[in-house]
Amino acid sequence: MSPSKLTLLCASGALVAAFAGSTPAHAADAQCPNLDVAPRATNADDVGAAVLCLINAERTQRGLRTLRENTKLSRAALAHSSDMVRGGFFSHTARDGDTFVDRIIGAGYARRNDRWKLGENLAWGTGDAGTARAIHAAWMRSSGHRANILTSAFRELGIGVRVGVPHDAGVGATFTTDFGAKA
């Protein structure tokens, strides 16, 4: 068995528009199904649900409102995870120059001139480091990623889990979580 690898983009994306280490035991031990399953094409939605469950366990433990899954944010997140695997890159900015804000607005979640708050976390992992539990634990050890997870203003979340990693579409999984709140 090859060693597990986990890579995270340490600078999580967050933007506000006025117009227009380890995870605490309570979250790691949350009663969430599929925390340790290897993502596959047939269970990617279940792995995404495990990520949402862990994020909401973190928020609940701190007295924060849970996040609701939003289909438009999920569409943007899954498209970006797929694009990174297909295009062999790992960044909040797509190869065509679109930022996570551009992608989320393009998915119809918000309009450019509305009031909103958006954030994005990215990760990819192989082996044991590609499970929902491992990805979440890594995000919680990173101040920028943890800040997105625990930002009280966020109300909704989109999760995109795509099998494959940016340098090898045949192994692991790539994760995008898009956070949002509209005024």
C-alpha positions, 0 to 999 in steps of 0.5 A: 500500500502506498503512503497516504498524501494530503495536499491543501491550498493553505490560503483559503479564499474569502471575499465580502462584497458590500455591493453587488494540530488536529480536529477536536475530538467532538467533530472527529467522533461525530455520528456521521456516516462514511467518514473513512470511506475512500471516495469513488464515483459511486459514493462521492455524494455520500462522502460530500454528505460526511464533509457537511456533517463534520462541518456542521458538527464543528459549528454546532459545538461552537454555538453556530448555526448549521449550514444548509446545502445549496444546489447552486453552490454545489454545482459551482464546487463540483465543476471546479473540482472536476476542472482541477482534476481534468486540467491538472491544476490546484488553485482557487483561480481556474485556468481561464482566469475565473475566480471562485467568486466568478464561478459562484456568480456564474452558477446563479447563487448571487448577482455581482451587484448584490450583497453577499459573502463567499468563501472557498476551501480546496483539498485533495488527498489519496489513500487514508488522506483522501477521506472526509475525516482526513480532509476535514481534519486538515482544514481545521488545522489551517487557520484560513480554512478553519475560518471559513468553516467557522464564519458565523455569517455563512448560511449555505454550503456547496460541496464538490467531491471528484474522484482523482487528484490534479496530477493523477485522475486515477487516484484519490479525490479532490474536494471543493467547498463553497460557502455563501451568505446573501443579504 
